Amino acid sequence: MSPGWPRYLAAFAALGVAEQIQSVAIAWQIYQVAHRPFDLGLAGLVVFVPTLLLAPAAGVAGDRFDRRAIVAAAALVEVAISLALIPLAGGHTNAVLAADLGILTLAGIARAFAFPAQSALVPSIVPPELYLCASAASSALFSLVRIGGPALGGALVAAGAAIAYGTVAVLALLVAAAIATIPLLKRPARNDLPTLRDALEGFRFLRARPVIGGAITLDLFAVFFGGATALLPVYAASILRVGPFGYGVLRSAVSVGGTICAALLARRPIARHVGPRLLWSVAIFGGATVLFGVSRSLWLSALALAILGASDMVSMRIRDALVALGTPDELRGRVTAIEGVFIVASNELGEFESGTLAAFAGPVAAVIAGGIATIVVVVLWTRLFPQLARADEISPPSTETA
């Protein structure tokens, strides 16, 4: 294993804790302004839009420049964002909400550049033959972080916004220092000025490979409709009535299932029948979303979220391996930038959809309808992408780009 891998894992874990604390704090802060589910949807939208608009530029940057520097710079932006959110905590005016959303827009810009660089960084640290095990191990670690992170976030929010956001700032600062000095097995081969053709190369690559393209777009629509986690503050405060600590428990439950699944995948990585397993995992994700929507018990809701987390872990690992091992290194930043639009940003767009639907039809109806729609998407994708439904093994990249 590369000597930089332990340092990356440590930085990865610290960044995960920081993101979980910040996510819990900002969601609770925004909901407390006016107790409107629609505001949570707006928060997801303002993070999504920069990722959508900046994907081509972010992808080219990830392929042309030092990926470590990009991730470190994004972490420093998170430091500034956390400090800027402290004086806004506790406000209940539209001006405070507007300021919160404006700061989240800056976070969206930083994350737009960080995601493709960070995703493409791992194959530059770990040899290809060890990637599946290393990826599963990092997912298991991050799942552990996501178990304790939301509960820690809830406790820190209860102690005070300054404590929560200050903790995030310190962790992000440490991450920036660690990431910037990780030794690489590979470095970007070019640093000349990019062209429009360079920016669009990732789209051409995915168009020529329906298995990878189908896997990425499947996640887009599945997460778009199945964004139940966006409404956890509403469920915790108004439906289950379990308060900030219960909110942290619900957020952690997703990662309990994910951690168990990731640990199993670290021991036995998925190498065969990847297409059918991907489709089944997304269908189970939809079913678990429906179960969460109808539950009125904290522990049944936590169980549904744990199943949701486990199924999401399976689909994420398969998709990640298809992209990382099926894409040439010189295109990996651009392809993962598109993946960021369809996957990471689709979480934010899904939050907007869930918040908007909840504002008109109620949170319960929004969650149930989203779960059913996710299952319908799986059925459609078996017809639209038959190559994905039949995919058995992960194919290595060809010597020529599309």
C-alpha positions in Angstrom: 0.0 0.0 0.0 1.2 3.5 -0.8 2.9 5.4 2.1 0.4 8.2 1.6 -2.7 6.0 2.2 -2.7 6.2 6.0 -2.4 10.0 5.9 -5.2 10.2 3.4 -7.4 8.0 5.5 -6.8 10.1 8.6 -7.6 13.3 6.7 -10.6 11.6 5.1 -12.0 10.7 8.5 -11.4 14.2 9.9 -13.1 15.8 6.9 -16.0 13.4 7.3 -16.5 14.4 10.9 -16.3 18.1 10.0 -18.8 17.7 7.2 -21.3 15.8 9.4 -21.1 18.4 12.2 -21.6 21.2 9.7 -24.4 19.5 7.9 -26.3 18.9 11.2 -25.7 22.4 12.4 -26.7 24.3 9.3 -29.8 22.2 8.6 -31.0 22.7 12.2 -30.1 26.4 12.0 -32.0 27.0 8.8 -35.1 25.1 10.0 -35.2 27.0 13.2 -35.5 30.4 11.3 -39.1 29.8 10.3 -39.8 26.1 10.7 -40.4 25.7 6.9 -39.5 22.5 5.1 -39.2 24.5 1.9 -36.2 26.3 3.4 -34.3 23.0 3.7 -35.0 22.4 0.0 -33.6 25.8 -0.8 -30.4 24.9 1.1 -30.0 21.9 -1.1 -30.6 23.9 -4.2 -28.0 26.6 -3.6 -25.4 23.9 -3.0 -26.4 22.0 -6.2 -26.4 24.9 -8.7 -22.6 25.7 -8.4 -21.8 22.0 -8.9 -23.9 21.9 -12.0 -22.5 25.1 -13.6 -18.9 24.5 -12.7 -18.6 20.8 -13.5 -16.7 21.2 -16.7 -14.2 23.6 -15.3 -13.8 21.6 -12.1 -13.2 18.4 -14.0 -10.5 20.0 -16.2 -8.8 21.5 -13.1 -8.8 18.0 -11.5 -7.0 16.5 -14.5 -4.6 19.4 -15.2 -3.5 20.6 -11.8 -2.4 19.1 -8.4 -5.4 17.5 -7.0 -4.1 17.7 -3.5 -3.9 21.5 -3.7 -7.5 21.7 -4.9 -8.8 19.6 -2.0 -6.7 21.6 0.5 -8.0 24.9 -0.8 -11.6 23.7 -0.6 -11.0 22.7 3.0 -9.7 26.2 3.8 -12.9 27.6 2.3 -14.8 25.4 4.7 -12.9 27.0 7.6 -14.0 30.5 6.5 -17.6 29.3 5.9 -17.9 27.8 9.4 -16.6 31.0 11.1 -19.0 33.1 9.0 -22.0 31.0 10.1 -21.4 31.5 13.9 -22.9 35.1 14.2 -25.9 34.0 12.2 -27.0 31.3 14.6 -30.2 31.9 16.5 -31.5 34.5 14.0 -35.1 34.3 12.9 -35.4 36.9 10.1 -35.4 36.6 6.4 -32.1 38.4 6.2 -30.5 35.7 8.4 -31.9 33.0 6.1 -30.6 34.8 3.0 -27.2 35.1 4.6 -27.2 31.4 5.4 -28.1 30.5 1.9 -25.5 32.9 0.5 -22.8 31.2 2.6 -24.0 27.8 1.5 -23.6 29.0 -2.2 -19.9 29.6 -1.5 -19.7 26.1 0.0 -21.3 24.7 -3.1 -18.6 26.4 -5.2 -15.8 24.9 -3.1 -17.3 21.5 -3.2 -17.8 21.6 -6.9 -14.0 21.7 -7.3 -13.2 19.5 -4.4 -15.3 16.4 -5.4 -13.6 15.5 -8.7 -10.2 16.3 -7.3 -10.7 14.1 -4.2 -12.4 11.3 -6.1 -9.6 11.2 -8.7 -6.9 11.5 -6.0 -7.4 8.0 -4.5 -6.3 6.1 -7.7 -3.2 8.3 -7.6 -2.4 7.1 -4.1 -3.3 3.4 -4.3 -2.2 0.8 -7.0 -5.1 -0.4 -9.2 -4.9 -4.0 -7.9 -5.6 -2.7 -4.3 -8.2 -0.2 -5.2 -11.4 -2.2 -4.4 -10.2 -3.2 -0.9 -8.9 0.3 -0.3 -12.1 1.9 -1.5 -14.2 -0.4 0.7 -12.0 0.3 3.7 -12.3 4.0 3.3 -16.1 3.7 3.0 -16.2 1.6 6.2 -14.2 4.3 8.0 -16.4 7.1 6.6 -19.5 5.1 7.7 -18.1 4.9 11.2 -17.6 8.6 11.1 -21.1 9.1 9.9 -22.4 7.1 12.8 -20.8 9.3 15.5 -20.7 12.5 13.4 -24.4 13.4 13.4 -24.8 12.5 17.1 -21.7 14.6 17.9 -23.1 17.3 15.7 -26.4 17.3 17.6 -24.6 17.4 20.9 -22.4 20.3 19.7 -25.4 22.2 18.4 -27.1 21.8 21.7 -24.0 23.2 23.4 -23.8 26.2 21.1 -23.3 27.2 17.5 -19.9 28.6 18.2 -18.6 25.3 19.6 -20.1 23.3 16.6 -18.7 25.6 13.9 -15.5 26.2 15.7 -14.9 22.4 15.8 -15.5 22.2 12.1 -13.1 25.0 11.4 -10.3 23.4 13.4 -10.8 20.0 11.7 -10.9 21.5 8.2 -7.7 23.4 8.8 -6.0 20.1 9.8 -7.3 18.4 6.7 -5.9 21.1 4.5 -2.4 20.7 6.0 -2.5 16.8 5.7 -3.9 16.6 2.2 -1.4 19.1 0.7 1.6 16.9 1.6 0.4 13.4 0.6 2.9 11.6 -1.7 1.4 10.5 -5.1 2.0 7.5 -7.3 0.8 9.6 -10.3 0.7 13.3 -11.1 -1.3 15.2 -13.7 0.5 14.9 -17.0 -0.4 18.3 -18.4 -0.8 21.8 -17.1 -1.3 23.7 -20.3 -4.4 25.9 -20.9 -7.5 23.7 -21.5 -9.8 24.0 -24.5 -13.6 23.6 -24.8 -13.0 20.1 -26.3 -11.0 19.2 -23.2 -13.9 20.3 -21.0 -16.4 18.2 -22.9 -14.2 15.0 -23.2 -15.8 13.5 -20.1 -19.3 13.7 -21.6 -18.1 11.9 -24.8 -16.4 9.2 -22.7 -19.6 8.5 -20.8 -21.7 8.5 -23.9 -19.6 5.8 -25.4 -19.8 3.6 -22.2 -23.5 3.0 -21.3 -22.6 0.8 -18.3 -20.8 3.7 -16.6 -23.2 6.3 -17.8 -26.2 4.2 -16.8 -24.8 3.7 -13.3 -24.3 7.4 -12.8 -27.6 8.5 -14.1 -29.4 5.8 -12.1 -28.1 7.4 -9.0 -29.2 10.8 -10.1 -32.9 9.9 -10.4 -32.9 7.5 -7.5 -31.5 10.0 -5.0 -33.5 12.8 -6.6 -36.7 11.0 -5.7 -35.5 9.2 -2.6 -34.2 12.2 -0.6 -35.8 11.3 2.7 -32.8 12.4 4.8 -33.5 16.0 3.8 -36.6 15.9 5.9 -35.1 14.4 9.0 -35.3 17.8 10.9 -39.0 17.8 10.2 -39.5 14.2 11.3 -37.4 14.7 14.4 -39.1 18.0 15.4 -42.7 17.6 14.2 -43.6 13.9 13.5 -41.5 11.7 15.8 -41.0 14.6 18.3 -37.5 13.4 19.4 -35.6 16.7 19.4 -32.0 17.4 18.4 -30.6 14.2 20.0 -33.2 12.1 18.2 -32.3 13.9 15.0 -28.7 12.9 15.5 -29.7 9.3 16.1 -31.7 9.3 12.8 -28.8 10.7 10.9 -26.5 8.2 12.5 -28.8 5.3 11.7 -28.1 5.7 8.0 -24.4 5.1 8.6 -25.0 2.1 10.9 -26.3 0.1 8.0 -23.6 1.6 5.7 -20.8 0.7 8.1 -21.9 -2.9 8.5 -22.2 -3.3 4.7 -18.9 -1.5 4.1 -17.1 -3.8 6.5 -18.4 -6.8 4.6 -17.4 -5.3 1.3 -13.9 -4.7 2.6 -13.5 -8.4 3.2 -15.3 -9.5 0.1 -15.4 -6.8 -2.6 -18.0 -7.1 -5.3 -16.4 -8.3 -8.5 -19.1 -10.2 -10.3 -22.8 -9.5 -11.3 -22.2 -5.8 -10.7 -25.1 -4.6 -12.9 -27.9 -6.7 -11.3 -26.6 -6.0 -7.8 -26.5 -2.3 -8.5 -30.1 -2.3 -9.6 -31.3 -4.4 -6.7 -29.5 -2.2 -4.2 -31.3 0.9 -5.5 -34.7 -0.9 -5.4 -34.1 -1.8 -1.8 -33.1 1.9 -1.2 -36.6 2.9 -2.5 -38.3 0.3 -0.3 -36.5 1.4 2.8 -37.5 5.0 2.0 -41.2 4.0 1.9 -40.8 2.2 5.3 -39.3 5.3 6.9 -42.1 7.4 5.5 -44.9 5.4 7.1 -43.1 4.8 10.5 -44.1 6.6 13.6 -41.5 4.9 15.9 -38.0 6.3 16.4 -36.5 2.8 16.4 -38.5 1.5 13.4 -37.5 4.7 11.5 -33.9 4.1 12.5 -34.0 0.5 11.2 -35.5 1.7 7.9 -32.7 4.3 7.6 -30.1 1.6 8.4 -31.4 -0.5 5.5 -31.3 2.6 3.4 -27.7 3.2 4.3 -26.7 -0.4 3.6 -28.3 -0.5 0.2 -26.8 2.9 -0.7 -23.3 1.6 0.3 -23.6 -1.3 -2.2 -24.7 1.0 -5.0 -22.0 3.5 -4.2 -19.2 1.0 -4.1 -20.2 -0.5 -7.4 -20.6 2.9 -9.1 -17.3 4.1 -7.6 -15.4 1.1 -8.9 -17.0 1.4 -12.4 -15.9 5.0 -12.7 -12.5 4.8 -11.0 -11.3 1.5 -12.6 -13.0 2.0 -15.9 -11.8 5.5 -16.6 -8.2 6.5 -17.8 -6.4 8.6 -15.2 -6.1 11.5 -17.7 -9.9 11.7 -17.9 -10.7 10.8 -14.3 -11.2 14.3 -13.0 -13.6 15.2 -15.8 -15.6 12.0 -15.5 -15.9 12.3 -11.7 -16.9 16.0 -12.1 -19.9 14.8 -14.1 -20.4 12.1 -11.5 -20.5 14.9 -8.9 -23.3 16.6 -10.7 -25.3 13.4 -11.0 -24.5 12.0 -7.6 -23.3 14.4 -4.9 -25.2 17.3 -6.3 -28.3 15.1 -6.9 -28.5 14.8 -3.1 -28.8 18.5 -2.9 -31.3 18.7 -5.8 -33.2 15.8 -4.1 -33.4 17.8 -0.9 -35.0 20.6 -2.9 -37.5 18.2 -4.5 -38.3 16.7 -1.1 -38.6 20.1 0.7 -40.8 21.5 -2.1 -43.1 18.5 -2.2 -43.3 18.4 1.6 -44.4 22.0 1.6 -47.3 21.2 -0.7 -48.3 17.6 0.1 -46.8 17.2 3.6 -43.5 15.4 4.6 -45.0 11.9 4.9 -46.5 12.0 1.4 -43.3 13.4 0.0 -41.1 10.6 1.5 -43.5 7.8 0.5 -43.9 9.1 -3.1 -40.2 9.5 -3.4 -39.5 5.9 -2.4 -42.1 4.5 -4.9 -40.6 6.7 -7.6 -37.2 5.3 -6.9 -38.4 1.8 -7.5 -40.0 2.9 -10.8 -36.7 4.4 -11.9 -35.0 1.0 -11.4 -37.6 -0.7 -13.5 -37.1 1.9 -16.3 -33.3 1.6 -16.2 -33.4 -2.1 -16.8 -35.0 -1.3 -20.1 -33.1 1.9 -21.0 -29.7 0.4 -20.2 -29.7 -3.3 -20.9 -25.9 -3.3 -20.9 -26.0 -2.2 -17.3 -28.6 -4.9 -16.3 -26.3 -7.6 -17.8 -22.9 -6.2 -16.6 -20.9 -8.9 -14.9 -17.4 -7.6 -14.2 -15.8 -4.2 -14.0 -14.0 -3.5 -17.3 -10.6 -1.7 -17.3 -10.3 1.4 -19.3 -9.3 1.1 -22.9 -6.1 2.6 -24.2 -8.0 5.2 -26.2 -10.4 7.8 -24.9 -13.8 8.2 -26.4 
